[in-house]
């Protein structure tokens, strides 16, 4: 296995998932992995699961998946701002009500991490960080020395995470890499309606990280969300590419790139 596709935070966006799976297969990915948070934010969460199973996507648990599987009272999203938590409660309540018992039971079978070898590189997949499922790791606030510490902790050459909603990649000494694979569920606060996934390859020791944009029918997704009476703030993000919620978690540099 030398080339894999990595999907982060699907957030019930079955339309983007369908497009990403087709793109990954077209690019010759040897396997497809999802780093968790299958539900949240978007409409019709149960529509995601048949697509994942049909494509043999290998999934790990994110904080949302763990909460749904265990019947917890909240999403364990890690927010501290009251407004962010208000919208998180709305999202989690909707997703919990609309995820079948069968799919919740399947989420319970997923592991929180996955390890394998890509080329000759040791890879660890996790949701937030090697230390904590819902830890936010941002490009602007993660110095090399800290990422090297996490790689040592993980006993890996490549660590891949998601959770924050914004992709980034850091190449470190010793041909080691730390990658946030981005998310499929919503745009990354850049004014563009596309979403992202990551293609990771390692051939003869050379590691390549490619971030790939996914165009999909975002207007149809927005219509789905209105049909399900999801918050207009969520719909605005899908239609404009700018975040209207979860802004308080953003460090200064990441927030400065956005509209709000």
N, C-alpha and C positions, 0 to 999 in steps of 0.2 A: 504494500500500500504506500503510494507516494503522493497522492493528491486527494484532499478531502474538502468538503464544503462544511462551513460552520454557520449555523443559524442561531441568532440570539433573540430573546424576547419577542415571541410571536404575538402576544397580546390579543389573541382571537382574530387577528387579521388573516383570515383564511384566503382572501383574494391575493394578498402579497405572497403568502406561503405557496400557493399554487404556481405563481409566476416564478418564484425563486427556485422551486424544485425543478421546474422545466429547464431553467437556465443552468442549474448545476449539472443536471444530467447531460445537457448539450455540451458542456465544457469537459465532460469526461471524468467527473469526480468519482473516485473509487468508493467513497462512502460519504454519507451525510449525517452530521450530528447536530442536535439541538441542545443548547446550553440552558434551557429552562425558561420558565414563565410563559407557558403555553396560553393561558388565559389572561384576562385583565383588559381594561380600556375599551376594547372593541365589542362587536356584536356576535351573537350565535357561537359561543365558545365550543360547542360540540362539533362544529363543522371542521375544526382543525384536526381532530384525531383520526378520522378516516384517511385524510391526505398523508399524515405522517406514517400511518401503518402501511398504506399502499406503496409508499416510496421506501419502506424499510429504514426510516430515519431512527437513529439511535439517540435516545433522549436521556438527559439527567434532570434532576429536580432543581427548580428554582424556588425562591421563597414563596411565590404564589402557589406553585404546585404542591409544596409541602403543606401550606395552609389548607388548601382544598382537600388534600388527601386525608389530613388529620382532623378536619372539621373545626379548625380554629376560628376565633372570632374576628381576626383581621389578617391582612396580607403579609405581615412582617416586612413591609416595604422599607422600613428604616427611616421614615420621614419624622421630622420634629416640628415642622411648621403646621399650625392649626388648619390653614387653608388646604395645604397638601393632604393632610390627613382626612379632611372632609371629603375631598374628591376620591381619595383612596377607599374610603368606606363605601361610597356610592358604587365604585367600580367593583369592589370585592363582593358586595351584596348581590349585585346583578350577576356576576360570574358564578358565584356559589349557587344561586337559584337555577341557573341555566346550564350547569354542568351535570351530566347524568351520574348516577351512583356507579354505573359501570366504569365510566372514565375516571371518577375519583378513586375507585379501587385500583385501576391501572396506574394512576399517578403514585399510589402508595408503593408500588413495586420498583419504582425508579431509584437509582442510587444518586447521591449528591455529588459524586465526582466520577470521572472515568479516566483511565490511564491506558496508553498504548504507545507503540513505536511507529514513527513516521520516517521512512528512510532509516537513518541511524540515530534519530533524535527522539528523546523521551518527552512525551507530551502529556500534560495534565489539563483536562477540561474541568472547570468548575463554574459556578454561577457568579458569585460576587468576588471572592478572592479565595486563595488557599486557606485562609484563616477563618473566614466567616461567610455564610451563604449570602447575606445581604449587605456586605461591605461595599461601599462606593469607592472605586479606584478611578480617579480622573487623571488625564494626561498632565494637566498643569500642576497638580499637587502630588505627583508620584515621582520623586527623584530616582535616579538610577540606583543609588545605594539601597533604597527601600525595595525596589523591584528585584534587585539581586538577592536581597535577604529573602524575599518571598519565593524566588526560584530555588534557593538553597533549602528553604523550609519544605518546599514541595518535592525536592529531589527530582527536578525536571529541567529539561533544556528549553522547553517551550510551555508557557502557561497561557491558556486562553480563557477569557472571562466575558461577561456581558453586564447586565444589571443597570448600568448607568444610562443606556440609551444613546451613547455617542461613541463611535468607533475611534480607535487609535492603536498605534503599534510602536514599540520601542525595541530597537536592536541593541543588545548589550554585549559586553565582553565575553569571549569564549563561544561565540556563535550561539548565544542564548537570546530568547525573544519573549517579550510579554505583549499579548495581543488582546485588545477589547474588540470583539467581533461585530459590535453594533447590534441593532435590533431590526426585526422585520415589522414590528407592530405599529410604529409611527415614525414620521420623519424626525431627523435629528436636530431640529431647531436651527435650520439653515435657510429657510425660505423655499426649499425645494420639496415637492410632493413625493419624490421617490424615497424608498427605504433601502437598506443595505444588508448584505451578507458578506462572508469572507471565504476566500479560497486559499487554503494553506497547502504548500507543497514542500517536500524535502527530498531532493534527489542528489545522491552522492555527497550528502552533508550540506549542500547549499539550500538555505531556507528562503522561500518566497511567500510573502503575504500580499494578497491582492484583495482590495475592497471593491465590491461590485455593486453598482446601483441596480435597484429593481423598480422598474416602472410597472404599474398595475392600475386597475380601474378604481382610483381613489374616490371618484365622485359616486360610484355605485356603493362603495363602502360607507361613505357619508350618508347616503340614502338609507342603507341598512341601519346605521346607528340612530337616525331619526325615527325610523320605524320602531326601534326598540326603546325609544325615549331616553337614550343616553345623553349626558350633559352636552349642551351646545359648545362648551369650552373644549371638549374632546373633538367634536366635529370640526370646529374651527382649525384645530391643529392639523387634522387630516387634509383639509382643503387649502390651507395656506403654507404649511411646512414650518410654522412657528409654534413653539410650545406656549400654552396658556396656563398650564398647571405644572407642578414639580419644579418650579423655577427656584425655589429657595434652597434646593439641594445643590444647585450649580455653584461651583467656585467662580470667583470674579472673572477670570479670563474666559471661561466657557459661557458665562451669562452675557458677557459683553458682545459676543458674536450674534446674539439673538435680537429680536425686535423689542422685547419687554425687559 
